[in-house]
């Protein structure tokens, strides 16, 4: 049986349209306008969004992916500012070079589909602006955040064990019940990670970064 062709949208203005609950596996959205567009509950497994704009600075409207299936979906060079990605099923979701300031990813499931015996998560954010974004209530063990701006991001009840933050800016992030065990923070920038409140067992840092960990503790390091 011949497989049906995946949906293809190119240079289309889809503003305000609803794709709620639709089957859009392997769909391609290329240079599309998605302002006010809704994909709530849609199946976007293996979908690709490239050079799409989903945010209007005039109306503050964005895009809604809440409860969507985004397994192995990929967003490249998109403006998704203030988008709603909460409670999605998103194993191996990837954002590359995207504007995702204020994006809400709370409660999303980045783990292997039900049935896997191991707790494996997959998520990649590379070269993105995730300032003021929200990753609360997520399991992101071993996931990758590379050269991302994550200032003021919320990470409440977030498991980030063994995660990699190469070149990322984590200044002023906030979160309670956070775990960073074994995370790689080398080359990252941070200023308020408090080891009294965050499990940082086995975290990898450079000698220079040690001073950044002491500051939240009130330790004053005097020069020699």
N, CA, C and O of each residue as an XYZ file, in Angstrom:
896
protein
N       0.849     -1.198      0.000
C       0.000      0.000      0.000
C       0.884      1.247      0.000
O       1.803      1.349      0.813
N       0.622      2.184     -0.890
C       1.410      3.402     -0.991
C       1.057      4.359      0.150
O      -0.114      4.622      0.422
N       2.075      4.857      0.793
C       1.843      5.816      1.855
C       1.359      7.137      1.281
O       1.830      7.582      0.235
N       0.411      7.762      1.977
C      -0.070      9.068      1.532
C       1.013     10.107      1.774
O       1.817      9.991      2.699
N       1.015     11.115      0.928
C       1.998     12.174      1.079
C       1.700     12.996      2.327
O       0.537     13.262      2.632
N       2.737     13.397      3.047
C       2.507     14.231      4.230
C       2.021     15.613      3.808
O       2.355     16.080      2.719
N       1.238     16.267      4.656
C       0.764     17.618      4.339
C       1.934     18.581      4.148
O       2.915     18.536      4.890
N       1.819     19.441      3.157
C       2.869     20.416      2.858
C       2.257     21.802      2.776
O       1.322     22.039      2.012
N       2.804     22.727      3.584
C       2.360     24.117      3.589
C       3.581     24.992      3.335
O       4.520     24.987      4.131
N       3.579     25.731      2.251
C       4.713     26.571      1.892
C       4.250     28.003      1.655
O       3.302     28.245      0.908
N       4.937     28.959      2.309
C       4.637     30.384      2.128
C       3.134     30.653      2.277
O       2.544     31.410      1.506
N       2.531     30.013      3.287
C       1.089     30.144      3.494
C       0.795     30.981      4.730
O       1.474     30.864      5.750
N      -0.227     31.830      4.626
C      -0.695     32.579      5.782
C      -1.820     31.769      6.428
O      -2.943     31.728      5.924
N      -1.499     31.128      7.548
C      -2.456     30.269      8.234
C      -2.973     30.923      9.513
O      -3.482     30.242     10.403
N      -2.841     32.231      9.596
C      -3.219     32.970     10.800
C      -4.651     32.657     11.224
O      -5.572     32.698     10.409
N      -4.826     32.345     12.496
C      -6.153     32.133     13.051
C      -6.792     30.805     12.717
O      -7.904     30.531     13.169
N      -6.125     29.974     11.942
C      -6.727     28.700     11.559
C      -6.605     27.672     12.676
O      -5.691     27.734     13.499
N      -7.534     26.730     12.691
C      -7.530     25.670     13.694
C      -7.190     24.330     13.053
O      -7.833     23.888     12.101
N      -6.145     23.690     13.615
C      -5.777     22.332     13.230
C      -5.968     21.394     14.424
O      -5.323     20.349     14.505
N      -6.842     21.765     15.334
C      -7.048     21.006     16.561
C      -7.404     19.556     16.260
O      -8.274     19.270     15.437
N      -6.710     18.644     16.947
C      -6.963     17.200     16.875
C      -6.688     16.586     15.501
O      -7.031     15.427     15.273
N      -6.091     17.320     14.604
C      -5.878     16.785     13.263
C      -4.650     15.885     13.185
O      -3.714     16.020     13.974
N      -4.667     14.964     12.220
C      -3.545     14.076     11.937
C      -2.607     14.781     10.962
O      -2.927     14.942      9.785
N      -1.444     15.200     11.464
C      -0.499     15.961     10.654
C       0.906     15.360     10.748
O       1.899     16.086     10.696
N       0.986     14.055     10.883
C       2.286     13.398     10.961
C       3.110     13.693      9.722
O       2.611     13.642      8.598
N       4.391     14.006      9.945
C       5.366     14.284      8.885
C       5.027     15.551      8.088
O       5.600     15.778      7.022
N       4.114     16.367      8.585
C       3.754     17.598      7.885
C       4.948     18.550      7.818
O       5.812     18.554      8.695
N       4.973     19.344      6.773
C       6.031     20.335      6.576
C       5.393     21.719      6.487
O       4.510     21.961      5.664
N       5.855     22.616      7.347
C       5.419     24.009      7.319
C       6.649     24.854      7.022
O       7.542     24.962      7.863
N       6.707     25.446      5.853
C       7.896     26.173      5.413
C       7.533     27.625      5.099
O       6.699     27.891      4.233
N       8.171     28.568      5.813
C       7.912     30.000      5.616
C       6.414     30.314      5.729
O       5.844     30.994      4.876
N       5.790     29.805      6.799
C       4.365     30.048      7.013
C       4.147     31.041      8.158
O       4.980     31.176      9.054
N       3.003     31.729      8.101
C       2.577     32.599      9.187
C       1.555     31.847     10.020
O       0.539     31.385      9.501
N       1.830     31.721     11.333
C       1.004     30.895     12.213
C       0.422     31.696     13.374
O       0.067     31.122     14.403
N       0.320     33.003     13.223
C      -0.183     33.861     14.298
C      -1.623     33.482     14.635
O      -2.487     33.463     13.758
N      -1.876     33.180     15.905
C      -3.223     32.830     16.325
C      -3.668     31.446     15.874
O      -4.845     31.104     15.979
N      -2.737     30.658     15.375
C      -3.050     29.325     14.870
C      -3.107     28.335     16.045
O      -2.335     28.452     16.997
N      -4.022     27.363     15.971
C      -4.167     26.390     17.046
C      -3.937     24.975     16.537
O      -4.538     24.535     15.557
N      -3.033     24.269     17.246
C      -2.750     22.863     16.957
C      -3.042     22.013     18.196
O      -2.421     20.967     18.386
N      -3.969     22.445     19.028
C      -4.244     21.742     20.280
C      -4.636     20.284     20.009
O      -5.578     20.003     19.268
N      -3.889     19.371     20.629
C      -4.211     17.960     20.499
C      -3.901     17.343     19.152
O      -4.231     16.179     18.928
N      -3.274     18.087     18.241
C      -2.965     17.554     16.907
C      -1.793     16.582     16.979
O      -0.938     16.692     17.858
N      -1.758     15.629     16.049
C      -0.645     14.698     15.952
C       0.355     15.241     14.938
O       0.130     15.176     13.730
N       1.462     15.778     15.446
C       2.504     16.376     14.620
C       3.802     15.569     14.712
O       4.900     16.124     14.650
N       3.657     14.273     14.859
C       4.832     13.402     14.927
C       5.708     13.584     13.688
O       5.227     13.506     12.558
N       6.994     13.827     13.916
C       7.971     13.963     12.829
C       7.668     15.144     11.898
O       8.109     15.152     10.749
N       6.928     16.126     12.380
C       6.638     17.318     11.573
C       7.824     18.271     11.597
O       8.633     18.246     12.524
N       7.921     19.111     10.570
C       8.993     20.098     10.467
C       8.415     21.484     10.251
O       7.578     21.688      9.371
N       8.865     22.436     11.060
C       8.487     23.839     10.912
C       9.766     24.624     10.635
O      10.678     24.632     11.461
N       9.838     25.277      9.492
C      11.047     25.996      9.108
C      10.713     27.429      8.705
O       9.839     27.663      7.871
N      11.425     28.389      9.312
C      11.267     29.807      8.989
C       9.807     30.252      9.086
O       9.310     30.974      8.221
N       9.129     29.814     10.143
C       7.736     30.201     10.355
C       7.647     31.309     11.405
O       8.466     31.381     12.320
N       6.638     32.167     11.257
C       6.411     33.243     12.210
C       5.061     33.037     12.882
O       4.022     33.005     12.222
N       5.092     32.897     14.220
C       3.862     32.613     14.950
C       3.503     33.704     15.954
O       2.588     33.526     16.758
N       4.212     34.830     15.917
C       3.973     35.852     16.928
C       3.739     37.209     16.307
O       4.460     37.626     15.401
N       2.709     37.906     16.807
C       2.434     39.274     16.380
C       2.725     40.226     17.529
O       2.030     40.179     18.543
N       3.739     41.098     17.404
C       4.037     42.049     18.475
C       2.942     43.095     18.645
O       2.867     43.744     19.689
N       2.104     43.265     17.648
C       1.028     44.255     17.737
C      -0.125     43.771     18.606
O      -0.719     44.552     19.349
N      -0.442     42.469     18.510
C      -1.578     41.919     19.255
C      -1.161     40.957     20.357
O      -1.995     40.521     21.150
N       0.147     40.618     20.413
C       0.667     39.628     21.357
C       0.095     38.235     21.123
O       0.207     37.370     21.991
N      -0.507     38.009     19.982
C      -0.999     36.669     19.647
C       0.163     35.766     19.260
O       1.149     36.204     18.668
N       0.021     34.505     19.608
C       1.037     33.535     19.238
C       0.362     32.256     18.752
O      -0.723     32.309     18.172
N       0.994     31.115     18.983
C       0.498     29.842     18.481
C       0.227     28.911     19.656
O       0.855     29.025     20.708
N      -0.723     27.980     19.466
C      -1.140     27.081     20.538
C      -0.901     25.629     20.125
O      -1.567     25.102     19.235
N       0.081     24.985     20.804
C       0.363     23.566     20.575
C       0.010     22.724     21.804
O       0.436     21.572     21.895
N      -0.746     23.262     22.733
C      -1.032     22.554     23.976
C      -1.629     21.173     23.702
O      -2.516     21.025     22.862
N      -1.133     20.170     24.418
C      -1.610     18.790     24.342
C      -1.344     18.120     22.987
O      -1.864     17.036     22.723
N      -0.550     18.746     22.142
C      -0.234     18.146     20.838
C       0.800     17.035     20.998
O       1.522     16.977     21.993
N       0.857     16.153     19.998
C       1.898     15.132     19.929
C       3.004     15.683     19.043
O       2.810     15.897     17.846
N       4.166     15.911     19.646
C       5.286     16.525     18.931
C       6.520     15.624     18.951
O       7.651     16.111     18.934
N       6.302     14.332     18.988
C       7.435     13.409     18.999
C       8.251     13.539     17.717
O       7.721     13.442     16.611
N       9.553     13.760     17.891
C      10.504     13.897     16.790
C      10.164     15.070     15.861
O      10.589     15.096     14.706
N       9.399     16.034     16.373
C       9.124     17.253     15.599
C      10.331     18.181     15.681
O      11.125     18.106     16.619
N      10.456     19.052     14.691
C      11.632     19.921     14.597
C      11.198     21.327     14.182
O      10.438     21.505     13.229
N      11.698     22.321     14.921
C      11.442     23.728     14.606
C      12.783     24.390     14.312
O      13.703     24.328     15.127
N      12.892     25.024     13.147
C      14.139     25.652     12.732
C      13.883     27.093     12.298
O      13.024     27.354     11.456
N      14.638     28.026     12.883
C      14.564     29.440     12.482
C      13.125     29.964     12.530
O      12.681     30.660     11.617
N      12.408     29.627     13.591
C      11.025     30.075     13.748
C      10.914     31.098     14.876
O      11.694     31.067     15.829
N       9.941     32.003     14.764
C       9.604     32.905     15.854
C       8.333     32.376     16.504
O       7.238     32.514     15.958
N       8.493     31.772     17.675
C       7.386     31.156     18.411
C       7.160     31.863     19.740
O       6.615     31.274     20.672
N       7.570     33.101     19.830
C       7.484     33.872     21.064
C       6.121     33.701     21.732
O       5.075     33.843     21.099
N       6.162     33.390     23.044
C       4.957     33.273     23.877
C       4.033     32.143     23.447
O       2.856     32.142     23.809
N       4.537     31.188     22.688
C       3.714     30.062     22.268
C       3.392     29.130     23.419
O       4.150     29.028     24.383
N       2.254     28.448     23.309
C       1.818     27.506     24.333
C       2.134     26.080     23.880
O       1.485     25.545     22.982
N       3.142     25.473     24.514
C       3.527     24.092     24.242
C       3.301     23.227     25.480
O       3.962     22.202     25.644
N       2.394     23.620     26.334
C       2.196     22.909     27.593
C       1.533     21.550     27.377
O       0.702     21.377     26.486
N       1.926     20.592     28.216
C       1.313     19.263     28.241
C       1.383     18.526     26.905
O       0.492     17.747     26.568
N       2.443     18.778     26.153
C       2.624     18.056     24.895
C       3.344     16.731     25.151
O       3.991     16.550     26.182
N       3.219     15.814     24.198
C       4.008     14.586     24.215
C       5.127     14.787     23.202
O       4.898     14.765     21.993
N       6.332     14.982     23.708
C       7.373     15.596     22.885
C       8.714     14.882     22.930
O       9.751     15.546     22.919
N       8.733     13.571     22.979
C      10.015     12.874     22.951
C      10.800     13.275     21.697
O      10.285     13.192     20.582
N      12.039     13.707     21.890
C      12.958     14.111     20.822
C      12.494     15.352     20.055
O      12.809     15.505     18.875
N      11.754     16.228     20.714
C      11.417     17.524     20.136
C      12.687     18.363     20.034
O      13.523     18.340     20.938
N      12.835     19.117     18.918
C      14.039     19.913     18.713
C      13.694     21.339     18.293
O      12.840     21.567     17.435
N      14.385     22.295     18.925
C      14.311     23.698     18.530
C      15.719     24.128     18.123
O      16.653     24.020     18.919
N      15.876     24.610     16.904
C      17.175     25.064     16.431
C      17.065     26.512     15.945
O      16.282     26.820     15.047
N      17.862     27.391     16.552
C      17.930     28.799     16.130
C      16.551     29.452     16.089
O      16.196     30.126     15.122
N      15.786     29.243     17.148
C      14.425     29.780     17.207
C      14.297     30.877     18.266
O      15.034     30.907     19.251
N      13.347     31.767     18.032
C      12.956     32.759     19.016
C      11.801     32.127     19.807
O      10.671     32.052     19.323
N      12.107     31.674     21.034
C      11.089     31.010     21.845
C      10.992     31.689     23.217
O      10.779     31.039     24.241
N      11.153     32.996     23.200
C      11.046     33.766     24.429
C       9.643     33.614     25.010
O       8.648     33.805     24.311
N       9.573     33.266     26.299
C       8.284     33.152     26.970
C       7.473     31.931     26.600
O       6.305     31.838     26.978
N       8.049     30.995     25.876
C       7.312     29.788     25.496
C       7.045     28.934     26.739
O       7.912     28.784     27.600
N       5.840     28.383     26.819
C       5.417     27.574     27.955
C       5.471     26.091     27.589
O       4.685     25.615     26.771
N       6.419     25.361     28.211
C       6.564     23.926     27.983
C       6.195     23.123     29.233
O       6.577     21.958     29.350
N       5.465     23.723     30.155
C       5.165     23.063     31.419
C       4.384     21.771     31.203
O       3.487     21.684     30.364
N       4.764     20.776     31.994
C       4.028     19.521     31.980
C       4.210     18.678     30.743
O       3.512     17.677     30.582
N       5.114     19.040     29.868
C       5.307     18.261     28.644
C       6.090     16.989     28.942
O       6.906     16.947     29.863
N       5.832     15.960     28.153
C       6.432     14.650     28.357
C       7.506     14.421     27.301
O       7.200     14.221     26.126
N       8.764     14.451     27.727
C       9.893     14.266     26.816
C      10.488     12.859     26.922
O      11.592     12.605     26.441
N       9.760     11.971     27.541
C      10.258     10.622     27.744
C       9.818      9.696     26.608
O       8.907     10.011     25.843
N      10.496      8.538     26.523
C      10.113      7.537     25.534
C       8.652      7.163     25.730
O       8.142      7.213     26.849
N       7.974      6.787     24.645
C       6.561      6.423     24.759
C       6.312      5.340     25.804
O       7.221      4.599     26.179
N       5.090      5.264     26.259
C       4.711      4.296     27.281
C       5.092      2.885     26.838
O       4.891      2.507     25.683
N       5.639      2.121     27.765
C       6.055      0.765     27.432
C       7.544      0.569     27.586
O       8.018     -0.556     27.742
N       8.294      1.681     27.541
C       9.736      1.584     27.733
C      10.046      1.374     29.216
O       9.436      1.999     30.084
N      10.983      0.504     29.487
C      11.340      0.219     30.873
C      12.306      1.247     31.444
O      12.396      1.418     32.659
N      13.012      1.917     30.578
C      14.012      2.876     31.054
C      13.473      4.303     30.992
O      12.655      4.634     30.133
N      13.941      5.136     31.911
C      13.519      6.523     31.942
C      14.449      7.340     31.051
O      15.374      7.991     31.535
N      14.201      7.299     29.774
C      15.010      8.033     28.814
C      14.217      9.211     28.274
O      13.074      9.071     27.840
N      14.855     10.379     28.312
C      14.224     11.576     27.767
C      15.086     12.108     26.632
O      16.299     11.899     26.613
N      14.458     12.790     25.693
C      15.192     13.400     24.588
C      14.559     14.746     24.257
O      13.355     14.851     24.019
N      15.405     15.766     24.250
C      14.959     17.130     23.926
C      16.195     17.952     23.600
O      17.198     17.871     24.309
N      16.133     18.738     22.540
C      17.273     19.560     22.141
C      16.827     20.992     21.896
O      15.855     21.252     21.187
N      17.565     21.911     22.502
C      17.360     23.335     22.259
C      18.729     23.905     21.918
O      19.626     23.881     22.761
N      18.914     24.414     20.717
C      20.224     24.880     20.281
C      20.116     26.244     19.612
O      19.327     26.438     18.687
N      20.925     27.189     20.098
C      20.968     28.516     19.489
C      19.675     29.283     19.606
O      19.339     30.070     18.721
N      18.927     29.063     20.706
C      17.601     29.671     20.850
C      17.572     30.740     21.950
O      18.388     30.728     22.871
N      16.619     31.653     21.828
C      16.330     32.612     22.892
C      15.117     32.094     23.661
O      13.981     32.194     23.198
N      15.381     31.538     24.845
C      14.322     30.975     25.684
C      14.143     31.812     26.953
O      13.680     31.307     27.976
N      14.509     33.074     26.881
C      14.352     33.954     28.039
C      12.892     33.981     28.490
O      11.978     34.054     27.669
N      12.686     33.920     29.809
C      11.359     33.962     30.426
C      10.487     32.762     30.052
O       9.274     32.785     30.260
N      11.097     31.724     29.505
C      10.346     30.518     29.179
C      10.078     29.684     30.422
O      10.566     29.987     31.510
N       9.293     28.624     30.239
C       8.891     27.807     31.377
C       9.038     26.323     31.063
O       8.416     25.801     30.137
N       9.881     25.651     31.860
C      10.103     24.208     31.722
C       9.644     23.456     32.971
O      10.090     22.336     33.215
N       8.780     24.046     33.742
C       8.381     23.450     35.013
C       7.648     22.128     34.822
O       6.964     21.907     33.822
N       7.816     21.251     35.821
C       7.141     19.950     35.839
C       7.491     19.089     34.623
O       6.619     18.505     33.980
N       8.796     19.028     34.328
C       9.260     18.216     33.199
C      10.432     17.341     33.621
O      11.156     17.670     34.561
N      10.613     16.230     32.924
C      11.723     15.305     33.140
C      12.624     15.412     31.928
O      12.249     15.004     30.829
N      13.826     15.966     32.127
C      14.726     16.280     31.014
C      16.124     15.711     31.258
O      17.127     16.340     30.922
N      16.176     14.546     31.829
C      17.460     13.916     32.115
C      18.245     13.676     30.833
O      17.739     13.075     29.885
N      19.497     14.157     30.814
C      20.380     13.929     29.681
C      20.080     14.761     28.451
O      20.627     14.487     27.383
N      19.225     15.771     28.566
C      18.853     16.583     27.397
C      19.866     17.705     27.153
O      20.717     17.985     27.997
N      19.759     18.332     25.998
C      20.794     19.268     25.541
C      20.257     20.682     25.346
O      19.253     20.900     24.669
N      20.963     21.641     25.965
C      20.667     23.065     25.814
C      21.980     23.726     25.403
O      22.846     23.966     26.244
N      22.126     24.015     24.138
C      23.411     24.465     23.601
C      23.301     25.903     23.114
O      22.485     26.213     22.246
N      24.133     26.781     23.680
C      24.203     28.181     23.256
C      22.822     28.832     23.246
O      22.426     29.469     22.270
N      22.100     28.657     24.351
C      20.761     29.222     24.470
C      20.723     30.333     25.512
O      21.448     30.286     26.505
N      19.893     31.309     25.286
C      19.649     32.383     26.246
C      18.448     31.969     27.089
O      17.317     31.948     26.604
N      18.703     31.640     28.361
C      17.659     31.100     29.213
C      17.448     31.948     30.463
O      16.991     31.445     31.489
N      17.781     33.238     30.376
C      17.649     34.101     31.543
C      16.188     34.175     31.995
O      15.270     34.199     31.175
N      15.996     34.209     33.306
C      14.674     34.334     33.930
C      13.746     33.154     33.621
O      12.537     33.254     33.831
N      14.291     32.047     33.127
C      13.453     30.882     32.839
C      12.988     30.232     34.139
O      13.686     30.300     35.151
N      11.816     29.605     34.116
C      11.269     28.908     35.277
C      11.475     27.403     35.103
O      11.163     26.837     34.055
N      12.013     26.761     36.160
C      12.297     25.329     36.086
C      11.804     24.623     37.355
O      12.497     23.746     37.870
N      10.642     24.981     37.859
C      10.103     24.370     39.058
C       9.821     22.878     38.836
O       9.288     22.479     37.800
N      10.192     22.070     39.828
C       9.950     20.623     39.753
C      10.498     20.017     38.465
O       9.847     19.188     37.829
N      11.682     20.436     38.098
C      12.297     20.005     36.839
C      13.499     19.107     37.127
O      14.362     19.450     37.935
N      13.547     17.952     36.457
C      14.689     17.047     36.568
C      15.597     17.280     35.367
O      15.227     16.996     34.228
N      16.787     17.801     35.638
C      17.763     18.123     34.598
C      19.069     17.368     34.828
O      20.144     17.841     34.460
N      18.965     16.206     35.431
C      20.148     15.396     35.700
C      20.867     15.052     34.395
O      20.238     14.706     33.395
N      22.197     15.155     34.426
C      23.044     14.806     33.274
C      22.774     15.655     32.034
O      23.247     15.321     30.947
N      22.032     16.735     32.176
C      21.782     17.619     31.036
C      23.042     18.416     30.697
O      23.920     18.597     31.541
N      23.118     18.882     29.466
C      24.262     19.655     28.987
C      23.820     21.077     28.677
O      22.821     21.288     27.990
N      24.575     22.059     29.190
C      24.215     23.473     29.002
C      25.356     24.248     28.336
O      25.612     25.395     28.702
N      26.024     23.659     27.394
C      27.191     24.266     26.759
C      26.864     25.642     26.185
O      25.988     25.778     25.331
N      27.583     26.666     26.667
C      27.434     28.011     26.112
C      26.124     28.697     26.417
O      25.822     29.719     25.801
N      25.328     28.178     27.345
C      24.018     28.768     27.627
C      24.075     29.764     28.776
O      24.921     29.661     29.664
N      23.163     30.727     28.743
C      23.077     31.779     29.760
C      21.909     31.464     30.692
O      20.748     31.582     30.301
N      22.219     31.065     31.921
C      21.200     30.647     32.882
C      20.987     31.675     33.991
O      20.468     31.335     35.054
N      21.369     32.891     33.764
C      21.258     33.884     34.817
C      19.801     34.123     35.235
O      18.896     34.220     34.407
N      19.621     34.212     36.552
C      18.328     34.526     37.155
C      17.242     33.487     36.865
O      16.057     33.817     36.884
N      17.627     32.246     36.600
C      16.600     31.219     36.482
C      15.996     30.989     37.857
O      16.639     31.258     38.872
N      14.760     30.492     37.899
C      14.095     30.277     39.176
C      13.436     28.911     39.201
O      12.900     28.443     38.196
N      13.484     28.280     40.365
C      12.840     26.980     40.462
C      12.981     26.366     41.839
O      14.002     26.541     42.505
N      11.962     25.651     42.263
C      11.994     24.879     43.498
C      11.936     23.401     43.130
O      11.410     23.038     42.077
N      12.476     22.554     43.996
C      12.497     21.105     43.770
C      13.137     20.773     42.425
O      12.600     19.997     41.634
N      14.305     21.387     42.186
C      15.046     21.186     40.930
C      16.197     20.212     41.171
O      16.827     20.238     42.228
N      16.467     19.360     40.197
C      17.612     18.461     40.284
C      18.517     18.665     39.081
O      18.081     18.600     37.931
N      19.805     18.916     39.379
C      20.812     19.105     38.333
C      21.956     18.092     38.494
O      23.085     18.362     38.084
N      21.672     16.962     39.075
C      22.719     15.977     39.348
C      23.456     15.576     38.069
O      22.843     15.169     37.082
N      24.784     15.699     38.111
C      25.597     15.272     36.987
C      25.528     16.154     35.759
O      26.086     15.801     34.720
N      24.852     17.303     35.849
C      24.726     18.191     34.688
C      26.074     18.812     34.332
O      26.930     19.002     35.195
N      26.246     19.123     33.064
C      27.480     19.751     32.584
C      27.231     21.240     32.405
O      26.567     21.661     31.458
N      27.772     22.033     33.326
C      27.603     23.490     33.289
C      28.858     24.207     32.806
O      28.929     25.435     32.841
N      29.837     23.449     32.360
C      31.042     24.078     31.833
C      30.672     24.921     30.610
O      29.903     24.486     29.753
N      31.218     26.106     30.544
C      30.955     27.077     29.466
C      29.594     27.757     29.604
O      29.259     28.621     28.794
N      28.810     27.387     30.607
C      27.537     28.076     30.843
C      27.767     29.282     31.755
O      28.782     29.365     32.447
N      26.812     30.214     31.747
C      26.848     31.377     32.623
C      25.678     31.256     33.601
O      24.548     31.004     33.183
N      25.938     31.434     34.891
C      24.865     31.391     35.882
C      25.254     32.276     37.061
O      26.430     32.585     37.253
N      24.260     32.682     37.847
C      24.565     33.580     38.967
C      23.776     33.290     40.230
O      24.074     33.873     41.273
N      22.788     32.421     40.181
C      21.961     32.232     41.378
C      21.625     30.769     41.652
O      20.598     30.477     42.265
N      22.469     29.854     41.210
C      22.250     28.444     41.520
C      22.685     28.191     42.956
O      23.866     28.302     43.285
N      21.733     27.853     43.800
C      22.001     27.686     45.228
C      22.038     26.194     45.560
O      20.993     25.543     45.571
N      23.225     25.641     45.831
C      23.324     24.205     46.124
C      22.594     23.782     47.387
O      22.438     22.587     47.635
N      22.143     24.740     48.191
C      21.335     24.385     49.358
C      19.900     24.050     48.961
O      19.180     23.374     49.696
N      19.500     24.531     47.794
C      18.116     24.341     47.351
C      18.003     23.452     46.106
O      16.928     22.933     45.803
N      19.112     23.282     45.394
C      19.126     22.500     44.163
C      20.086     21.332     44.336
O      21.210     21.519     44.804
N      19.662     20.145     43.967
C      20.553     18.987     44.036
C      21.558     19.090     42.900
O      21.211     18.897     41.735
N      22.811     19.398     43.243
C      23.863     19.586     42.248
C      24.977     18.550     42.408
O      26.126     18.801     42.045
N      24.628     17.401     42.949
C      25.611     16.336     43.126
C      26.232     15.958     41.781
O      25.519     15.645     40.828
N      27.565     15.989     41.711
C      28.244     15.565     40.502
C      28.214     16.554     39.351
O      28.624     16.220     38.239
N      27.728     17.779     39.602
C      27.706     18.793     38.537
C      29.135     19.113     38.105
O      30.041     19.217     38.932
N      29.318     19.268     36.797
C      30.641     19.593     36.260
C      30.738     21.085     35.972
O      29.952     21.630     35.197
N      31.713     21.740     36.605
C      31.956     23.163     36.400
C      33.459     23.380     36.294
O      34.252     22.476     36.556
N      33.838     24.603     35.904
C      35.253     24.964     35.841
C      35.643     25.641     37.155
O      34.768     26.075     37.904
N      36.950     25.738     37.448
C      37.374     26.426     38.676
C      36.840     27.854     38.773
O      36.458     28.293     39.858
N      36.807     28.575     37.674
C      36.320     29.953     37.702
C      34.843     30.014     38.086
O      34.415     30.966     38.738
N      34.066     29.017     37.691
C      32.637     29.015     37.998
C      32.358     28.746     39.474
O      31.248     28.991     39.948
N      33.335     28.255     40.191
C      33.151     27.988     41.618
C      32.730     29.259     42.356
O      31.921     29.206     43.283
N      33.276     30.389     41.944
C      32.928     31.658     42.583
C      31.446     31.981     42.401
O      30.823     32.575     43.281
N      30.884     31.587     41.255
C      29.462     31.859     41.005
C      28.577     31.028     41.926
O      27.461     31.441     42.240
N      29.053     29.871     42.361
C      28.290     29.049     43.293
C      28.384     29.579     44.715
O      27.468     29.391     45.516
N      29.484     30.238     45.026
C      29.668     30.752     46.377
C      28.834     32.011     46.643
O      28.428     32.265     47.777
N      28.588     32.783     45.604
C      27.880     34.055     45.795
C      26.491     33.877     46.408
O      26.160     34.600     47.348
N      25.655     32.938     45.915
C      24.340     32.768     46.552
C      24.420     32.331     48.011
O      23.457     32.485     48.763
N      25.571     31.784     48.410
C      25.756     31.356     49.799
C      26.200     32.490     50.701
O      26.326     32.308     51.912
N      26.441     33.672     50.119
C      26.881     34.812     50.886
C      28.354     34.846     51.176
O      28.821     35.649     51.983
N      29.108     33.952     50.502
C      30.540     33.912     50.715
C      31.213     35.042     49.949
O      30.936     35.246     48.766
N      32.083     35.766     50.608
C      32.823     36.853     49.972
C      34.243     36.371     49.699
O      34.993     36.064     50.625
N      34.597     36.309     48.446
C      35.925     35.850     48.064
C      36.806     37.062     47.797
O      36.578     37.803     46.841
N      37.788     37.259     48.622
C      38.680     38.404     48.470
C      39.844     38.029     47.544
O      40.319     36.894     47.567
N      40.296     38.980     46.739
C      41.478     38.702     45.885
C      42.720     38.513     46.736
O      42.813     39.052     47.839
N      43.663     37.756     46.226
C      44.931     37.531     46.934
C      45.685     38.850     47.149
O      46.771     38.852     47.728
